[in-house]
């Protein structure tokens, strides 16, 4: 849902701003693009956090954790 709503709201805000300033479609495209980038980055970091939580304590993560402890 966030992948659709965020760019849509940002694009609508940009369109409103374009209407107020008379700048064509510049701000609508800019804000919609920023919304897409923000949604993708947010999804990536949420995915990484969920996978780290899911993999916690699994056999394939023990070796990496032990190697990190020896280095420190």
Buried (B, 14 or more C-beta within 10 A) or exposed (E): EEEEEBBEEBBBBBBEBBEEEEEEEEBBBBBBBBBBEBBEEEEEEEEEEEEEEEEEEEEEEEEEEEEEEEEE
